[in-house]
Amino acid sequence: MDKITADNCYGASEGSAIYWFRRILDGYSLEQWTAMGVIASLVIGLLTFLTNLYFEIKAKRRRVARGIGYPMQKGRC
């Protein structure tokens, strides 16, 4: 009995998700989806850059702490 109830619940949830997903897709024009895609790709690219920058700085500080790299000097790149 529990399996039937769980399957019905999953089926209803899946049907609801598909219904709302189709409503979202039909709610915007092609130009709006294109604009959202461009904006999303720019945001994801910026987040990727910032994440990479964070880990590069962290790795450099780790190398400096171990005495492998050069310390950062203020006022110089």
matplotlib code that plots the C-alpha trace (Angstrom):
import matplotlib.pyplot as plt

x = [0.0, 2.8, 4.4, 1.1, 0.7, 4.3, 4.0, 0.8, 2.5, 5.5, 3.3, 1.2, 4.3, 5.8, 2.7, 2.5, 6.2, 5.6, 2.5, 4.3, 7.4, 5.3, 3.6, 6.9, 8.2, 5.0, 5.1, 8.0, 8.8, 11.9, 13.5, 13.0, 14.5, 17.5, 18.0, 17.7, 20.2, 22.8, 22.4, 22.7, 25.8, 27.4, 26.6, 27.9, 31.1, 31.6, 31.0, 33.5, 36.1, 35.6, 35.8, 39.0, 40.4, 39.6, 41.3, 44.4, 44.8, 44.4, 47.0, 49.4, 49.0, 49.6, 52.8, 54.0, 53.3, 55.4, 58.2, 57.8, 56.5, 57.1, 55.0, 52.6, 54.0, 51.8, 51.5, 53.0, 51.5]
y = [0.0, 2.4, 1.8, 2.7, 5.8, 6.9, 6.3, 8.3, 11.1, 11.1, 11.0, 13.9, 15.9, 15.1, 16.1, 19.4, 20.2, 19.5, 21.7, 24.7, 24.2, 24.4, 27.5, 29.2, 28.2, 29.6, 32.8, 34.4, 35.2, 34.0, 37.4, 37.4, 33.9, 35.0, 38.1, 35.9, 33.4, 36.2, 37.7, 34.3, 33.4, 36.7, 36.2, 32.6, 33.8, 36.5, 34.1, 31.6, 34.3, 35.4, 31.8, 31.2, 34.5, 33.5, 30.1, 31.6, 34.1, 31.4, 29.2, 32.1, 32.8, 29.1, 29.1, 32.2, 30.7, 27.6, 29.8, 28.7, 32.0, 35.6, 37.7, 40.3, 43.8, 46.7, 49.2, 46.8, 44.2]
z = [0.0, 0.8, -2.6, -4.4, -2.3, -2.9, -6.7, -6.8, -4.9, -7.2, -10.3, -9.1, -8.3, -11.7, -13.5, -11.5, -12.3, -16.0, -16.0, -14.4, -16.5, -19.7, -18.3, -17.7, -21.2, -22.9, -20.8, -22.5, -26.1, -28.0, -27.7, -23.9, -23.6, -25.7, -23.5, -20.3, -21.8, -22.6, -19.1, -17.4, -19.4, -18.4, -14.7, -14.8, -16.5, -13.9, -11.0, -12.6, -12.9, -9.3, -8.0, -10.0, -8.7, -5.1, -5.4, -7.2, -4.4, -1.8, -3.5, -3.7, 0.0, 0.7, -1.4, 0.3, 3.8, 2.8, 1.5, -2.1, -3.7, -3.4, -1.0, -2.3, -2.1, -1.4, -4.3, -6.9, -9.1]

ax = plt.figure().add_subplot(projection="3d")
ax.plot(x, y, z, "-o")
ax.set_aspect("equal")
plt.show()
